[in-house]
């Protein structure tokens, strides 16, 4: 790895793991345009706060979201620098891997 030398493989793995769940992916999409409180996320996703809290904890541990408390509410927003880390990791494949044209398969090989 070149561009991600300063980032541990664990944080990259955690980021992709967090993105692999459909509900967490939906949270990511909702936070794309604005910060939201847990209650708004629960309403939009139609899930209980306890279920959502588990998923938000996973996303927070992976560095994908940030949380801030205001009064009794917790507001979540995207942590864009961590998303950039994942993006750069994937970009390395495009940048440094030769892309070969597909060869037709034959039974005679």
N, C-alpha and C positions, 0 to 999 in steps of 0.2 A: 504494500500500500504506500502510495506516495503522499497524496494531499491529506490523508487522514492519519499520518504518523502520530500526531499529537493527541489523537482520540483513541481510546482503548477499544479493542474489538467488542468488549462487553457492552459498552454504551451504544454501539452500532447495532449489535444483536438485539438489545433491549428495545431500541427504537423500531426495528422491523417487526419484532414480536408484538409490540403494542399496536402497530398498524395492521396486524393480521386478523384482528377481531372486527367483525362487521359493526358492532355497536361503537367501538372506539373509533372506527373510521367515520361513522356518522357524527360523532362528537367533533372530530377534526374538521369535518365539512361545516358544521354549525359555527365553529369558532373561526372559520376562515375570514369572516367579514367583521366580527365584533366580539368583544368580551361578553361573557354571559355568566349569570349566577347559576348555581346548582338547580334552583327551582325552575328557571327557564329551560335549562337543559332537560330536566325531568319531564316537563310539560311537552316539549318539542319531540322527545323520543318516546314518550309514553312508558317510562320505566320508573320504578321506585327509587327513592333517594339512596337506599342501602345498596341496591344493585349498581347504580351509577357511581357511587362512591368507590366501590371496588375497582371499576374500570378507570376512573379518574386517578386513583392512586397508582395504578399500573402506568398510565400515561405520564404522570408526574415523575415517577421513579425513572422512567425512560427519558425524561427531559423534554418531552414533547409539549407539555403545557406548563403554565405558571399559574399559581394561585395567590390571590390576595384577599385578605379579609377586610370587610367594611361592615362594621356593626356586627350583626349576627349572620350575615351572608358571606359566602365565599364566592368570589368571582374568578373565572378561569379564562385564560387567553392562550394563544399559541406562543410557543417559545421558538421563534423563527430561526435563531442560530442553530438549534439542534436539528431542525428540518434541513437546513443548509448542509450540515454534516452528512446527513443521509443522502442528500442529493449529490454531494461531491463524491461520496463513496461509489454511488452508481455511475456517475459520470466517468470515473476512472476506467470502467469497463469499455465504455464507448471510445474514450480517448487513447487508451493504451493497448487495447486488444485488437488484433487484426480481424477484420470482418471478412470472412471468406464467402464466396457465393455458394449456395447450396448445390451439392452434387446429386444427380439422380441416382437413386439406389437401383442396383441390378442384382439378380440372383446369381450371376456368373462371377462375382468377386470373391 
